[in-house]
Amino acid sequence: MSSWFLYLVRTERGALYTGVSTDVQRRLEQHDSGRGAKSLRGAGALRLAFCAEVGERARALSLEARVKRLGKAQKERLVAAQPPPDGLNELLEELSGHRGAASRSADEESS
């Protein structure tokens, strides 16, 4: 069974595209040759900005959806942080403004 990767690609104009693949290099080549996502056609040179091995397809698709809901500034923070795969969920919760139940209960106890 192949492992899945979450990746972000930066276009020449600085836009960030989020995707998932079992072979990121092959997927980047597809994007570069115009055989990938329509939104990247004509986007010029592409550069891999972030890549993390995330395991199974279902998790990859879930993480992709979460990242796609982030704004540009939040995606830039993700790229800058380059979190390890086991820290990805926590960072995405922080970036999206959601905190886990443990954080909430600790806050409630301190009030």
C-alpha positions as CSV (number, residue, x, y, z in Angstrom):
1,M,0.0,0.0,0.0
2,S,1.4,3.4,-1.0
3,S,1.8,6.2,1.4
4,W,0.2,9.5,0.6
5,F,1.7,13.0,0.7
6,L,0.2,16.4,1.3
7,Y,2.0,19.1,-0.7
8,L,1.8,22.8,-1.5
9,V,3.2,24.3,-4.7
10,R,4.1,27.9,-5.2
11,T,3.4,29.5,-8.6
12,E,5.5,32.3,-10.1
13,R,3.0,34.8,-8.9
14,G,3.2,33.5,-5.3
15,A,-0.1,31.7,-5.2
16,L,-0.1,28.4,-3.2
17,Y,-1.8,25.3,-4.6
18,T,-2.6,22.4,-2.3
19,G,-2.7,18.8,-3.4
20,V,-2.2,15.1,-2.5
21,S,-0.4,12.3,-4.2
22,T,1.5,9.1,-3.7
23,D,4.3,10.4,-6.0
24,V,4.8,14.1,-5.5
25,Q,7.7,14.3,-8.1
26,R,5.5,12.7,-10.8
27,R,2.6,15.0,-9.9
28,L,4.8,18.1,-10.1
29,E,5.9,17.0,-13.5
30,Q,2.3,16.6,-14.6
31,H,1.5,20.1,-13.3
32,D,4.5,21.5,-15.1
33,S,3.6,19.9,-18.4
34,G,0.0,21.1,-18.2
35,R,-1.5,17.7,-17.5
36,G,-2.2,18.5,-13.8
37,A,-4.8,20.7,-12.2
38,K,-6.5,23.2,-14.5
39,S,-5.9,26.0,-12.0
40,L,-2.1,25.6,-12.5
41,R,-2.1,25.7,-16.3
42,G,-0.3,28.8,-17.5
43,A,0.9,29.5,-13.9
44,G,4.5,29.5,-15.0
45,A,7.3,27.8,-13.1
46,L,6.2,25.8,-10.0
47,R,8.2,25.3,-6.9
48,L,7.4,22.7,-4.1
49,A,6.8,24.8,-1.0
50,F,5.7,22.1,1.5
51,C,5.5,18.3,1.5
52,A,4.6,15.9,4.3
53,E,4.0,12.2,4.2
54,V,0.7,11.7,5.9
55,G,-0.1,8.0,5.5
56,E,-3.4,6.8,4.2
57,R,-5.5,8.3,1.4
58,A,-8.4,9.2,3.6
59,R,-6.1,11.2,6.0
60,A,-4.4,12.9,3.0
61,L,-7.8,14.0,1.6
62,S,-9.0,15.2,5.0
63,L,-5.8,17.3,5.5
64,E,-6.0,18.6,1.9
65,A,-9.6,19.9,2.6
66,R,-8.5,21.5,5.8
67,V,-5.6,23.3,4.2
68,K,-7.7,24.5,1.3
69,R,-10.0,26.2,3.8
70,L,-7.1,28.3,5.1
71,G,-6.4,31.8,3.9
72,K,-3.2,32.8,2.1
73,A,-1.6,34.1,5.3
74,Q,-2.4,30.9,7.2
75,K,-1.0,28.8,4.4
76,E,2.2,30.9,4.4
77,R,2.5,30.1,8.1
78,L,2.2,26.4,7.4
79,V,4.9,26.6,4.8
80,A,7.2,28.6,7.1
81,A,6.7,26.2,10.0
82,Q,7.3,23.1,8.0
83,P,5.8,20.9,10.7
84,P,6.6,17.2,11.0
85,P,3.6,15.0,10.0
86,D,2.8,14.3,13.6
87,G,2.5,18.0,14.3
88,L,0.4,18.8,11.3
89,N,-3.0,18.4,13.0
90,E,-2.1,20.6,15.9
91,L,-0.8,23.4,13.6
92,L,-3.9,23.2,11.4
93,E,-6.1,23.5,14.4
94,E,-4.2,26.6,15.5
95,L,-4.2,28.1,12.1
96,S,-7.9,27.5,11.6
97,G,-8.8,28.9,15.0
98,H,-10.0,25.6,16.5
99,R,-8.5,24.3,19.7
100,G,-8.7,20.8,21.0
101,A,-10.8,19.8,23.9
102,A,-7.7,19.5,26.2
103,S,-6.9,23.1,25.6
104,R,-10.4,24.2,26.3
105,S,-10.7,22.3,29.5
106,A,-7.4,23.6,30.7
107,D,-8.6,27.2,30.0
108,E,-11.8,26.5,31.8
109,E,-10.0,25.2,34.9
110,S,-7.8,28.3,35.1
111,S,-10.7,30.7,34.9
